Amino acid sequence: MRTTISPLDSSGSRFSPLVVLELASDTKEEAIAWLLSRIRDKQQNGGAELLVEQLGPGAGAQEKENPNMFLVGATQQRLLSGAEEVGLFKEFNDGSMRGFTCANKHNFTDFKGDGDSFLSMAECQYIIKHELDTLRAKDETHVPGHTQAKLYPGKSIIRRLQSKGILVQIFPLHEQEELKRLSFSWYKKVKLSFQPLDNIRHYYGEGLALYFGFLEYFTFALVPMALIGVPYYVFDWEDYDKYVVFAVFNLVWCTVILELWKRCSASLAYQWGTLSRKKAFEEPRPGFHGVLGFNPVTGREEPLYPNAKRQLRIYLVSLPFVLLCLYLSLYVMMIYFQMEGWALSIHDEDPTFWTGILLFIPSIIYAVVIEIMNLIYRYAAEFLTEWENHRLESSYQNHLVLKVLVFNFFNCFASLFYIAFVMQDMVLLRQSLATLLITSQILNQFMEAFLPYWLQRRRNKKLIRKVQKRQTLGDKELPLAEQVRLEADMSTYLGTFDDYLELFLLFGYVSLFSCVYPLAAVLVVLNNITEVYSDAFKLCRVFKRPFSDPAANIGVWQLAFEAMSVIAVVTNCALIGMSPQVKAYFPESETQLILWTVAIEHGLLAFKFILTVVIPDVPKHIQIKLARLEFESLEALKKKVKT
């Protein structure tokens, strides 16, 4: 379709390779032949009806390399029928977004001629991945040549091969010309403009485009707070108590921006055709195991694992482990305060320039330790969540997100809460917030951009040198075999989990305590601008191309950000209640001050929840279009029943 160098299929015609399958080097010949025949077989015979050919030898053929790499593609007609199967939504002639059907293909806006350019490469690769995932065993008892890889009717073949290590990896190929154009409009040209979200969605899919859309939205939403924060910081630098106005602004800001994002997200999802798209039926995860049984929903045999046993693992092992980690985090925090006291005592004895610098050292060390603890805990959380043996990927992700969010929130913010509400030291709070924020941003930029790029360059140098020896001066692109092997050696992109987690923590720093350090919003804006470029660079240059994820929203992260905004209301109300200006109104009764603070906080929370009801999540014009589409579908169904 879009790749300039194409292999031949079995009939001798050329096809465009879209997806790469890499099998283990010791895979038996009979297993390879069986898998290829199942991929090529007609759909009515239980096959995927796709085109697949083995990748030829590359520049490093004289050295040891895995010969079991296969290129997968499909005919245009197969891709169009696949688009109908997965429920792809495209723009109809009347401007609405409708589920694609081959019968009505000429009524869709972008369908021209044979429909060669109707589907994006990302959509084609998603369709092929879907077809491979739904390839099911028939009457085979095991993978030929691999008796340990048991099969039973209805079992997903690809997932079984993955869980048994026979299938090493499956990834979509980059399209070099399109990638160059995207790179130039996205990160190679430094300019003040919006990101090319439609181009990102076209190349990488809706899930990643929504992440970058949220990153852009969050950055712009921070601009008013940053503009207020700069003069506030400059003129009130020595007066740590005048933060009431900024705290009130914080309260309104963190509520409104999340409600408006829902509308923005819905508009993007409708425009991209994922808002009303039905969610595909989830298959068991590749790592899920259990006793073979009968699934009453699908009518197929598959592993079954008692939910009670899983709950016991969660509550008797995972929960105590998380609590233990929280205790260790608290212990490390108390060591940090001891270090802080030691540095302060040295400075008080002999205040010099160097002892002034020493005051920041405990916070810097603590910030680095926090990042290390977060990293170690992340691996432990992944191991535990895997051990809990969740059947569905969505359930696995939800439990992992919950574990990681709880620990990261406690680990990053516990010391700030302690300083603010136990020690009530606003000078130390400002210093700690600034140090934690700046140090974590520097570490994240290093870990996310520079380190992967450096490792990737080291890994690629050897292959690139070999390729250059064999290329003529006139060759401008890598041969297909070299491009595939180069991409196969790239790191795998693990999704947007870490990126959303970083934004979540930054949102926490800004919404919880930025009233005592107004420059926090400015620092986060600068971080987000560099984040756009570093994330774009990583996707285009460091990682394999990920498969498209047809997401309609940012998922569980929306709930996480909303929970943080509720905590922010409570925190900012408490900070306002502690301020000298407010305390002056209640000189005799501290109880009355607390009651008023709690009453206002409850009132603001009530206002926040009223806002969520008053501001609709989906804009009115999109609601009307969706309702009209539903009405037309019902009318068409009635006519079909009558005939």
C-alpha positions in Angstrom: 0.0 0.0 0.0 2.6 2.6 1.1 5.9 0.8 1.3 8.1 1.3 -1.7 9.7 -2.2 -1.6 7.2 -5.0 -1.4 7.7 -8.8 -1.2 5.8 -11.2 -3.3 2.9 -13.2 -2.1 2.3 -16.9 -3.0 0.5 -15.9 -6.2 3.5 -13.9 -7.4 1.8 -10.5 -7.0 3.3 -7.8 -4.8 1.8 -6.8 -1.4 2.6 -4.1 1.1 4.1 -5.5 4.4 2.3 -3.9 7.3 3.0 -6.1 10.3 6.1 -8.2 11.4 5.9 -11.5 13.2 9.1 -12.8 14.8 9.1 -16.4 16.0 11.8 -17.9 18.3 14.8 -19.1 16.4 14.3 -22.6 17.6 10.7 -22.8 16.4 10.0 -26.2 14.7 9.5 -26.2 10.9 6.1 -27.9 11.2 4.9 -25.2 13.7 5.9 -22.4 11.2 4.3 -24.2 8.3 1.1 -24.7 10.3 0.9 -21.1 11.5 1.5 -19.7 8.0 -1.2 -22.0 6.6 -3.7 -20.8 9.2 -2.8 -17.1 8.5 -3.3 -17.6 4.8 -6.3 -19.9 4.9 -9.8 -18.6 3.9 -12.0 -17.2 6.6 -14.7 -19.7 6.1 -12.1 -22.4 6.9 -11.1 -20.7 10.1 -8.1 -18.8 8.7 -7.3 -15.1 8.7 -7.1 -14.8 4.9 -4.0 -12.6 5.1 -0.8 -12.4 3.0 2.4 -13.5 4.7 5.9 -14.1 3.5 9.3 -14.8 5.1 11.7 -11.9 5.4 14.8 -12.4 3.2 18.4 -12.2 4.6 19.8 -8.7 5.3 23.2 -7.1 5.4 24.1 -9.2 8.4 23.3 -12.6 6.8 26.8 -13.8 7.4 26.3 -13.5 11.1 23.9 -15.2 13.4 20.4 -13.7 13.0 16.9 -15.0 13.5 15.6 -16.3 10.1 12.0 -16.7 11.5 10.8 -13.2 10.7 7.6 -12.9 8.6 5.9 -9.9 6.9 2.1 -9.8 7.0 -0.1 -7.8 4.7 -3.6 -8.1 3.2 -5.5 -7.4 0.0 -7.4 -4.1 -0.2 -10.7 -6.0 -0.1 -9.7 -8.0 2.9 -8.8 -4.8 4.8 -12.1 -3.2 3.9 -14.0 -6.3 5.2 -11.8 -6.2 8.3 -12.7 -2.6 8.8 -16.4 -3.6 8.9 -15.6 -6.5 11.3 -13.8 -4.2 13.9 -16.6 -1.6 13.7 -14.4 1.2 12.3 -16.2 4.6 12.1 -15.6 6.9 9.1 -17.1 10.1 7.9 -20.3 9.7 5.9 -21.4 11.9 3.0 -23.8 13.8 5.3 -20.9 14.8 7.6 -21.8 12.3 10.4 -19.5 9.5 11.7 -20.9 6.1 10.9 -19.8 2.5 11.2 -18.2 1.4 7.9 -19.8 -1.3 5.8 -18.7 -2.6 2.5 -22.2 -2.4 1.1 -22.3 1.4 1.7 -18.6 2.1 1.0 -19.2 4.6 -1.8 -21.3 6.7 0.6 -18.3 7.5 2.7 -16.6 10.8 2.2 -13.0 9.7 1.6 -13.8 6.5 -0.4 -12.4 7.1 -3.9 -12.0 4.4 -6.6 -11.0 1.1 -5.1 -10.5 2.7 -1.7 -6.7 2.5 -1.7 -6.2 5.6 0.5 -9.5 5.2 2.5 -7.8 3.5 5.4 -4.8 4.9 7.2 -1.8 2.6 7.6 -2.4 2.6 11.4 -6.0 1.4 10.8 -4.7 -1.3 8.4 -2.2 -2.5 10.9 -4.9 -2.5 13.7 -7.2 -4.6 11.4 -4.4 -7.1 10.8 -3.6 -7.3 14.5 -7.3 -7.9 15.2 -7.5 -10.7 12.5 -4.4 -12.4 13.9 -5.7 -12.1 17.5 -9.0 -13.7 16.5 -7.3 -16.7 14.8 -8.5 -19.6 16.8 -7.5 -23.3 17.2 -9.9 -25.8 15.7 -9.2 -29.5 16.5 -5.5 -29.2 17.3 -4.4 -30.4 20.7 -1.1 -28.6 20.7 1.1 -26.5 18.4 2.8 -28.9 15.9 6.3 -29.7 17.1 5.7 -28.1 20.5 3.8 -30.5 22.7 4.1 -28.2 25.8 2.0 -25.6 24.0 -1.4 -27.1 24.5 -4.4 -25.9 22.3 -8.1 -26.5 22.6 -11.0 -25.4 20.3 -11.6 -21.6 20.4 -8.3 -20.7 22.0 -6.5 -17.7 20.5 -3.5 -19.1 18.6 -1.4 -15.9 18.8 -2.0 -15.4 22.5 -0.9 -19.0 23.2 2.2 -18.6 21.1 3.0 -15.4 23.0 2.5 -17.0 26.4 4.7 -20.0 25.5 7.5 -17.8 24.1 7.2 -19.2 20.5 6.1 -15.8 19.2 8.8 -13.4 20.3 7.2 -10.2 19.1 4.6 -8.8 16.8 4.9 -5.1 15.7 3.7 -2.8 13.0 6.2 -1.4 10.5 7.0 2.3 10.2 6.3 4.1 6.9 9.5 6.1 6.4 8.2 8.9 4.2 5.1 9.5 6.3 7.2 9.4 9.5 9.6 12.0 8.1 6.6 14.4 7.3 5.1 13.8 10.8 8.5 14.3 12.5 9.0 17.6 10.7 5.6 19.0 11.6 5.7 17.7 15.1 9.1 18.1 16.8 11.9 18.9 14.3 10.7 22.4 13.8 10.6 24.5 17.0 7.5 26.7 16.8 4.7 28.1 18.9 1.7 26.2 17.5 -0.7 23.4 18.2 0.4 19.8 17.8 -0.6 18.1 14.5 -3.1 15.9 16.5 -4.9 14.6 13.3 -1.6 13.6 11.8 -0.6 11.9 15.1 -3.9 10.0 15.1 -3.5 9.1 11.5 -0.1 7.5 12.1 -0.3 6.2 15.7 -4.0 5.9 16.4 -6.5 7.6 18.8 -5.0 6.5 22.1 -1.7 8.3 21.6 -3.4 11.2 19.9 -5.6 11.7 23.0 -2.6 11.6 25.3 -0.9 14.3 23.3 -4.2 16.2 23.1 -4.4 16.1 26.9 -0.8 17.1 27.3 -1.4 20.1 25.1 -4.7 21.0 26.8 -3.1 20.7 30.3 -0.2 22.9 29.2 -2.5 25.7 27.9 -4.7 25.4 31.0 -1.7 26.1 33.1 -0.9 29.3 31.3 -3.3 31.6 33.3 -2.0 30.2 36.6 1.6 30.7 35.3 0.8 34.3 34.3 -0.7 35.1 37.7 2.1 33.2 39.5 5.1 35.1 38.1 4.1 38.6 39.5 2.7 36.9 42.6 6.1 35.2 43.2 8.1 38.3 42.4 6.2 40.8 44.7 5.3 38.4 47.5 8.7 36.5 47.7 9.4 37.3 51.3 5.8 37.3 52.4 4.9 33.6 52.6 1.5 34.2 54.1 -0.3 36.0 51.3 -1.4 33.0 49.4 -5.2 33.1 50.0 -6.1 34.6 46.6 -3.9 32.1 44.8 -5.5 29.2 46.7 -9.0 30.4 45.8 -8.0 30.6 42.1 -6.5 27.0 42.5 -9.9 25.7 43.7 -11.8 27.0 40.7 -9.1 26.2 38.2 -8.6 22.5 39.0 -12.4 21.9 38.9 -13.2 23.7 35.7 -10.3 22.5 33.5 -11.2 18.8 34.1 -14.8 19.4 33.2 -13.9 21.3 30.0 -11.4 18.5 29.1 -14.2 16.0 29.0 -16.0 18.1 26.3 -12.8 18.6 24.4 -12.0 14.8 24.6 -15.6 14.0 23.4 -15.2 16.3 20.4 -11.9 14.7 19.4 -13.3 11.2 19.9 -16.3 12.0 17.8 -14.2 13.6 15.1 -12.0 10.5 15.0 -14.9 8.0 15.1 -14.3 6.3 18.5 -16.9 8.0 20.7 -19.8 5.8 19.7 -17.7 2.8 18.6 -18.7 -0.4 20.4 -16.0 -1.9 22.6 -14.7 -5.1 21.3 -15.2 -8.3 23.4 -12.2 -8.8 25.6 -10.2 -12.0 25.3 -8.2 -13.5 28.2 -4.7 -12.0 28.6 -1.8 -14.0 27.2 -0.4 -14.5 30.8 -3.8 -15.7 32.3 -3.8 -19.3 33.4 -6.2 -21.7 35.2 -8.0 -25.0 35.0 -9.5 -25.7 31.6 -13.3 -25.1 31.8 -16.3 -23.9 29.8 -17.0 -20.2 29.4 -20.8 -19.7 29.5 -20.6 -16.4 27.6 -18.5 -17.5 24.5 -19.4 -21.1 24.6 -15.7 -22.0 24.3 -13.2 -23.9 26.4 -10.7 -21.6 28.1 -8.8 -21.4 31.4 -10.9 -20.6 34.4 -9.6 -19.1 37.7 -11.8 -18.8 40.8 -12.5 -15.1 41.6 -12.4 -15.9 45.4 -8.8 -17.2 45.0 -7.9 -14.0 43.2 -9.5 -11.8 45.9 -7.5 -13.7 48.6 -4.3 -13.0 46.8 -5.3 -9.3 46.5 -6.3 -8.8 50.2 -3.9 -11.2 51.9 -0.8 -10.5 49.9 -1.0 -7.4 47.6 -2.7 -5.1 50.1 -0.3 -5.9 53.0 2.6 -5.4 50.6 1.3 -2.0 49.6 0.8 -1.0 53.2 4.4 -2.2 54.0 5.7 0.0 51.2 3.8 3.0 52.4 5.3 2.4 55.9 8.8 2.3 54.4 8.1 5.5 52.5 7.0 7.1 55.8 10.3 5.9 57.4 12.4 7.4 54.6 10.5 10.7 55.0 11.3 10.9 58.7 15.0 10.3 57.8 14.7 13.2 55.4 13.4 15.5 58.2 16.3 14.5 60.4 18.7 15.4 57.6 16.8 18.7 57.1 17.2 19.5 60.9 20.9 18.6 60.8 21.5 21.0 57.8 19.5 23.7 59.4 21.5 23.4 62.7 24.8 23.7 60.8 23.6 26.8 58.9 22.3 28.4 62.2 25.7 27.9 63.8 27.8 29.5 61.0 25.7 31.0 58.2 27.8 31.1 55.0 27.2 30.7 51.3 28.1 27.0 51.5 25.9 26.2 54.4 23.1 28.0 52.5 23.7 25.6 49.7 23.7 22.7 52.2 20.1 23.5 53.1 19.0 22.3 49.7 21.0 19.0 49.8 18.6 17.0 51.9 15.6 17.9 49.6 17.6 17.0 46.5 18.7 13.6 48.0 15.1 12.9 49.1 13.8 13.8 45.6 16.2 11.3 44.0 15.3 8.6 46.6 11.6 9.2 45.8 12.2 8.5 42.1 14.3 5.4 42.8 11.6 4.1 45.2 8.9 4.8 42.7 10.8 2.8 40.1 11.5 -0.2 42.3 7.8 -0.2 43.5 6.6 -0.1 39.9 8.4 -3.4 39.2 7.0 -4.9 42.4 3.5 -3.7 41.5 3.7 -5.2 38.0 4.9 -8.6 39.4 2.1 -8.7 42.1 -0.6 -7.7 39.6 0.6 -10.4 37.2 0.6 -12.9 40.1 -3.0 -12.0 40.9 -3.8 -13.6 37.6 -6.4 -11.2 36.2 -8.4 -12.6 33.2 -8.8 -9.4 31.3 -6.2 -6.7 30.3 -8.5 -3.9 31.5 -8.8 -5.5 34.9 -5.0 -5.9 35.1 -4.5 -2.3 34.1 -7.0 -1.0 36.6 -5.4 -2.9 39.5 -1.9 -1.9 38.4 -2.9 1.8 38.1 -4.5 1.8 41.6 -1.4 0.2 43.2 1.0 2.6 41.5 -1.1 5.7 42.1 -1.6 5.1 45.8 2.1 4.6 46.4 3.3 7.4 44.1 0.9 9.9 45.7 1.9 9.0 49.2 5.6 8.8 48.4 5.7 12.2 46.5 3.3 14.2 48.6 3.5 12.8 52.2 6.4 15.1 53.2 4.6 18.2 51.8 1.4 17.4 53.7 3.5 16.8 56.9 5.3 20.2 56.5 2.1 22.1 55.6 -0.2 20.7 58.3 1.9 19.3 61.1 5.0 21.5 61.1 3.1 24.4 59.5 6.3 25.8 58.1 5.5 27.6 54.8 9.2 28.5 54.2 10.2 24.9 54.3 7.1 23.9 52.3 8.1 26.3 49.5 11.7 25.1 49.5 10.7 21.4 49.5 8.1 21.8 46.8 10.5 23.6 44.5 13.3 21.1 45.0 11.1 18.0 44.6 9.5 19.5 41.4 12.7 20.6 39.7 14.7 17.5 40.6 11.9 15.1 39.5 11.6 17.0 36.2 15.3 16.8 35.5 15.4 13.0 36.3 12.3 12.3 34.2 13.7 14.1 31.2 17.0 12.2 31.5 15.3 8.8 31.9 12.6 9.4 29.3 14.5 11.0 26.4 18.3 11.0 26.7 19.0 7.6 28.1 16.7 5.6 25.7 18.2 7.6 22.7 21.8 6.9 23.8 21.1 3.2 24.3 19.3 3.0 20.9 22.2 4.7 19.1 24.7 2.3 20.6 22.5 -0.6 19.6 22.0 0.7 16.0 25.6 1.7 15.2 26.7 -1.8 14.3 23.8 -2.6 12.0 23.9 0.8 10.3 27.7 0.4 9.6 27.0 -3.0 8.0 24.1 -1.5 5.9 26.3 1.5 4.7 29.0 -0.9 3.5 26.5 -2.6 1.2 24.5 0.5 0.1 25.4 2.4 -3.0 25.6 6.2 -2.9 22.3 6.5 -4.8 20.3 4.6 -2.2 18.4 7.0 0.0 16.4 4.5 2.0 17.3 1.3 3.9 16.4 -1.9 2.1 13.2 -3.4 3.5 15.1 -6.3 5.2 17.4 -3.9 6.9 14.5 -1.6 8.0 12.6 -4.5 9.5 15.6 -5.8 11.4 16.5 -2.3 12.6 12.9 -1.8 13.9 12.9 -5.3 15.5 15.9 -4.4 17.6 14.3 -1.1 18.8 12.8 -0.9 22.3 9.1 -1.7 22.6 6.9 1.2 23.5 5.1 0.2 26.7 2.1 2.6 26.4 1.1 5.9 27.9 1.0 4.6 31.5 4.2 6.4 32.7 3.4 9.5 30.7 0.0 9.9 32.3 1.5 9.1 35.7 4.0 11.9 35.3 1.3 14.4 34.3 -0.8 13.2 37.3 2.0 13.9 39.8 2.7 17.3 38.1 -1.0 18.1 38.4 -0.8 17.3 42.1 2.2 19.6 42.7 0.3 22.4 41.0 -3.2 21.9 42.4 -2.3 21.0 45.9 0.5 23.4 47.0 1.3 25.8 44.2 -0.3 28.7 46.2 2.8 28.8 48.4 5.1 28.4 45.4 3.5 30.2 42.5 6.3 29.4 40.1 5.2 25.7 40.2 2.8 26.3 37.2 5.6 28.1 35.2 8.0 25.1 35.8 5.3 22.6 34.8 4.5 24.6 31.6 8.2 24.5 30.7 8.4 20.8 31.5 5.3 20.0 29.4 6.7 21.9 26.4 9.9 19.8 26.6 7.8 16.7 27.2 6.0 17.2 23.9 9.3 17.2 22.0 10.9 14.4 24.0 7.8 12.1 23.8 7.5 12.8 20.0 11.2 12.2 19.5 11.0 8.9 21.5 8.0 7.6 19.4 9.6 8.6 16.1 13.2 7.6 16.7 13.7 5.4 19.7 10.7 2.9 19.9 9.0 0.5 17.6 5.8 1.7 16.2 3.0 0.8 18.6 -0.3 -0.6 17.4 -3.2 1.8 17.2 -5.5 1.9 20.2 -9.0 3.1 19.3 -9.6 5.0 22.6 -12.6 7.2 23.2 -11.2 9.0 26.2 -8.2 8.9 28.6 -9.9 6.1 30.6 -9.1 5.5 34.3 -6.8 8.5 34.3 -9.8 10.9 34.1 -11.0 9.5 37.5 -7.4 9.8 38.9 -7.2 13.5 38.0 -10.7 14.1 39.3 -9.8 12.4 42.6 -6.7 14.7 42.8 -8.9 17.7 42.2 -11.1 16.7 45.2 -8.0 16.4 47.4 -6.9 19.8 46.1 -10.1 21.4 47.3 -9.6 20.1 50.8 -5.9 21.0 50.8 -6.4 24.6 49.6 -9.2 25.2 52.0 -7.0 24.0 54.9 -4.2 26.3 53.7 -6.6 29.2 53.5 -7.8 28.4 57.1 -4.2 28.4 58.3 -3.3 31.8 56.8 -2.8 34.7 59.2 -5.3 36.9 57.2 -8.1 34.4 57.8 -7.0 33.7 61.4 -7.3 37.4 62.2 -11.1 37.1 61.7 -11.3 34.5 64.5 -8.9 35.8 67.2 -10.5 34.1 70.1 -12.1 30.8 68.8 -10.0 28.3 66.8 -13.0 25.9 66.8 -15.1 28.4 65.0 -12.3 28.8 62.4 -12.2 25.1 61.9 -16.0 24.8 61.5 -16.0 27.7 59.0 -13.2 26.1 57.0 -14.9 22.7 56.9 -18.2 24.3 56.0 -16.7 26.2 53.1 -14.8 23.1 52.0 -18.0 21.1 51.9 -19.7 23.9 50.0 -17.0 24.0 47.4 -17.1 20.2 47.0 -20.9 20.5 46.5 -20.3 23.3 43.9 -17.8 21.0 42.2 -20.2 18.1 41.9 -23.0 20.5 40.7 -20.6 21.7 38.0 -20.1 18.1 36.8 -23.8 17.9 36.4 -24.4 21.3 34.8 -21.5 21.1 32.3 -22.4 18.1 30.0 -19.6 15.8 29.2 -20.5 15.7 25.5 -21.3 19.0 23.6 -24.9 19.5 22.5 -24.3 19.3 18.8 -22.5 16.0 19.1 -25.3 14.6 21.3 -27.8 15.5 18.6 -25.7 13.8 15.9 -25.4 10.7 18.0 -29.2 10.6 18.8 -30.0 11.1 15.0 -27.7 8.2 14.1 -29.3 6.0 16.7 -32.8 6.9 15.4 -31.8 6.2 11.8 -30.4 2.8 12.9 -33.6 1.9 14.7 -35.7 2.9 11.6 -33.5 0.9 9.3 -33.8 -2.1 11.6 -37.6 -1.8 11.6 -37.7 -1.8 7.8 -35.4 -4.8 7.7 -37.7 -6.7 10.1 -40.8 -5.8 8.0 -39.2 -7.1 4.8 
